[in-house]
Amino acid sequence: MLSCKKKVVIVTGAAAGMGKAIAANLVNNNYCVFMFDKNEKELVRVAQSMPVGYVDYFCGDVTHKRDVEEALNQCITKFDCVDALVSNVGLIEKMDFLEMTEEQWDRSMAVNLKGAFLWGQAVSKWMVSNSCQGSIVNIGCMRASLVGRGMLPYATAKAGIRMLTKAMAVELAPYNINVNAIEPGRTLTDGLKRHMINTAAVSKRIGLIPLGRFAQAEDIANAVVFLLSESAKYITGSAIPVDGGYSIAKE
Ligand SMILES: NC(=O)c1ccc[n+]([C@@H]2O[C@H](COP(=O)([O-])OP(=O)(O)OC[C@H]3O[C@@H](n4cnc5c(N)ncnc54)[C@H](O)[C@@H]3O)[C@@H](O)[C@H]2O)c1
């Protein structure tokens, strides 16, 4: 067991994009971080870039309950506790509603929604049985309330993340466990870059954001650090947009 007197946070999807930025920001803010991702090569690379002794990782799939349970056990064995969870894994995939298959629907629901349920339940059970007054942050998306063509399963799953967050907050409030969601707007990660079509489309989209730029992964990571801090102890069940004002703009 590592002698970790710092608070311990599990971050899923930590090998890339927002998850990687969230893990790095938490380490910089004196947390121990347990990283989970299915991409072993990148996960190892990220872990090796972090200070020795305060990070650990597990390669697994958020849609497999056994992976989640084994990872949680490893985290407890290494660090002796878990104070917070950031459920960040998500898969932005566009598909035509009339053409999409049952398998595509199932995959989107599993990666974008079921993973947060499996991790959220496993960590909550541990926190409740160990009297740990922790925090959970689910990474949702502005698509929970704003939908475009091709976004049907992703937007439906992210609306599910918003309500999963609120329902978990109600269930866990008696144990002083806070549960919140962050709903990012377009954020410059590889996940987004795969969907950027051309420069004209990008400029048009930036023009719709009141603050005039896409988010950086660090913008989301800063919001996570706030929600895990003592300053946020009276916030639970909220879904906070971190989108440069996109969701309140009229045109
Ligand atoms: N990038 C954006 O513009 C944007 C906007 C709003 C919300 N989001 C949400 O933010 C979160 C992070 O997005 P991102 O852009 O950083 O994504 P990304 O594609 O850059 O990174 C996702 C990470 O999750 C891992 N992953 C994917 N499926 C997994 C699985 N089944 N099990 C374990 N690990 C898995 C990948 O290996 C990768 O490391 C997602 O929930 C996404 O829906 C992203």
The ligand as an SDF file (V2000), in Angstrom:
LIG
                    3D

 44 48  0  0  0  0  0  0  0  0999 V2000
  -14.5260   16.9530  -26.6610 N   0  0  0  0  0  0  0  0  0  0  0  0
  -15.6960   17.5720  -26.6510 C   0  0  0  0  0  0  0  0  0  0  0  0
  -15.9670   18.4870  -27.4440 O   0  0  0  0  0  0  0  0  0  0  0  0
  -16.7330   17.1950  -25.6080 C   0  0  0  0  0  0  0  0  0  0  0  0
  -17.8190   18.0470  -25.4200 C   0  0  0  0  0  0  0  0  0  0  0  0
  -18.7700   17.7350  -24.4500 C   0  0  0  0  0  0  0  0  0  0  0  0
  -18.6340   16.5830  -23.6840 C   0  0  0  0  0  0  0  0  0  0  0  0
  -17.5740   15.7620  -23.9010 N   0  0  0  0  0  0  0  0  0  0  0  0
  -17.4660   14.5810  -23.0460 C   0  0  0  0  0  0  0  0  0  0  0  0
  -16.2370   14.6500  -22.3440 O   0  0  0  0  0  0  0  0  0  0  0  0
  -15.7430   13.3360  -22.0770 C   0  0  0  0  0  0  0  0  0  0  0  0
  -14.3020   13.2110  -22.5850 C   0  0  0  0  0  0  0  0  0  0  0  0
  -14.2970   13.4910  -23.9640 O   0  0  0  0  0  0  0  0  0  0  0  0
  -12.9270   13.6410  -24.7720 P   0  0  0  0  0  0  0  0  0  0  0  0
  -13.2130   14.5730  -25.9080 O   0  0  0  0  0  0  0  0  0  0  0  0
  -11.8110   13.9210  -23.8460 O   0  0  0  0  0  0  0  0  0  0  0  0
  -12.7910   12.1480  -25.3780 O   0  0  0  0  0  0  0  0  0  0  0  0
  -11.5150   11.4100  -26.0250 P   0  0  0  0  0  0  0  0  0  0  0  0
  -12.0790   10.5460  -27.1140 O   0  0  0  0  0  0  0  0  0  0  0  0
  -10.4500   12.4020  -26.4070 O   0  0  0  0  0  0  0  0  0  0  0  0
  -10.9850   10.5000  -24.8360 O   0  0  0  0  0  0  0  0  0  0  0  0
  -11.8200    9.5050  -24.2840 C   0  0  0  0  0  0  0  0  0  0  0  0
  -10.9810    8.5090  -23.4740 C   0  0  0  0  0  0  0  0  0  0  0  0
  -11.8870    7.5020  -22.9910 O   0  0  0  0  0  0  0  0  0  0  0  0
  -11.3380    6.2100  -23.2600 C   0  0  0  0  0  0  0  0  0  0  0  0
  -12.4430    5.2580  -23.4510 N   0  0  0  0  0  0  0  0  0  0  0  0
  -13.3560    5.2410  -24.4610 C   0  0  0  0  0  0  0  0  0  0  0  0
  -14.2060    4.2200  -24.2970 N   0  0  0  0  0  0  0  0  0  0  0  0
  -13.8300    3.5680  -23.1570 C   0  0  0  0  0  0  0  0  0  0  0  0
  -14.3270    2.4370  -22.4630 C   0  0  0  0  0  0  0  0  0  0  0  0
  -15.3760    1.7470  -22.9320 N   0  0  0  0  0  0  0  0  0  0  0  0
  -13.7110    2.0580  -21.3170 N   0  0  0  0  0  0  0  0  0  0  0  0
  -12.6270    2.7280  -20.8570 C   0  0  0  0  0  0  0  0  0  0  0  0
  -12.0960    3.8150  -21.4910 N   0  0  0  0  0  0  0  0  0  0  0  0
  -12.6960    4.2260  -22.6180 C   0  0  0  0  0  0  0  0  0  0  0  0
  -10.5220    6.3950  -24.5340 C   0  0  0  0  0  0  0  0  0  0  0  0
   -9.5420    5.3720  -24.6500 O   0  0  0  0  0  0  0  0  0  0  0  0
   -9.9260    7.7960  -24.3140 C   0  0  0  0  0  0  0  0  0  0  0  0
   -8.7060    7.7160  -23.6080 O   0  0  0  0  0  0  0  0  0  0  0  0
  -16.7400   12.3880  -22.7430 C   0  0  0  0  0  0  0  0  0  0  0  0
  -17.6860   11.9610  -21.8030 O   0  0  0  0  0  0  0  0  0  0  0  0
  -17.4060   13.2660  -23.7860 C   0  0  0  0  0  0  0  0  0  0  0  0
  -18.6970   12.8130  -24.1210 O   0  0  0  0  0  0  0  0  0  0  0  0
  -16.6180   16.0350  -24.8340 C   0  0  0  0  0  0  0  0  0  0  0  0
  1  2  1  0
  2  3  2  0
  2  4  1  0
  4  5  1  0
  4 44  2  0
  5  6  2  0
  6  7  1  0
  7  8  2  0
  8  9  1  0
  8 44  1  0
  9 10  1  0
  9 42  1  0
 10 11  1  0
 11 12  1  0
 11 40  1  0
 12 13  1  0
 13 14  1  0
 14 15  2  0
 14 16  1  0
 14 17  1  0
 17 18  1  0
 18 19  2  0
 18 20  1  0
 18 21  1  0
 21 22  1  0
 22 23  1  0
 23 24  1  0
 23 38  1  0
 24 25  1  0
 25 26  1  0
 25 36  1  0
 26 27  1  0
 26 35  1  0
 27 28  2  0
 28 29  1  0
 29 30  1  0
 29 35  2  0
 30 31  1  0
 30 32  2  0
 32 33  1  0
 33 34  2  0
 34 35  1  0
 36 37  1  0
 36 38  1  0
 38 39  1  0
 40 41  1  0
 40 42  1  0
 42 43  1  0
M  CHG  2   8   1  16  -1
M  END
$$$$
